[in-house]
Amino acid sequence: MYVPNGKSQMQHWDNHGLRQYRRFYTTLTVYYDTPPLLIEEFVKGLREIVLAHPDTRKDLYHIYFNNLFFL
């Protein structure tokens, strides 16, 4: 990537290589007819995976069920 010197001095640079943690965002799809109790258990299981993994941040993570999509 080429950036002119005049512009590089006026910019804020975020070096992703220096971060200890990386943000991960994904969307998982479940069938529309999946029972609500099973969806709750699925989300709970995902949270347990994050807590059990040695390289994940334990104090700040978000796992939510947002909505259903019609396929």
N, C-alpha and C positions, 0 to 999 in steps of 0.2 A: 504494500500500500504506500502511496506517495502522498505526503502532507507537506505543504510549504512551511518553511521555518516561521514565517510571520504568523501563520494560523496555529502552529503547534504551541507557541508560547502563550497564546490566549485561551487555550483549551484546557479542560480538566481531563486527565487521562486516568482511566480505571484499569489497572493491571490485574486481569483475572488470574494470572499465574501466582499472585501473592495471596490469594484468598485461602483461608483454611477450609472453608466450606463452600460448596456450590449449590445454588438454588436449582431445584428440579421441579418442573411443572409438567404434568401429564393428565390426560383425560382417559378414564377407563369406562367402558360401556358394559352395561348389564341389560338383560332383556326386560322389556316393559312389564311382563307378567311375573317378575321376580317378587316374592313376598317381602314386605317391608322388614320383617324380622331378620330375614336372610341378608338383606342389604345392610342392616345395622351391624350384624355379626361380621360381615365382610369389611366394613370400615374399621371396626374394632380390631380385626385381625391385621389390617394394614398398619394401624397405630402400634400394635405390639411388635411388628416386624421392625419398625423404625426404632423403637426403644431397645430392642434386643441386638440390633446391629452395632458393632463396636465403632464404626466410623461415621455415625450420624449424630447430628446435633440434638441433644435431648431437651434443651431449654426453649427452643423456638422451632416448631414445625407445625404445619397445618395440613390436616387430612379431613376433607369434608365430602359429604354427598350433596351435590348441588341441584341436579334436576335429571329428568328422564328425557331421552330423545326418541322420537318415533322413527323406526327404520323401515 
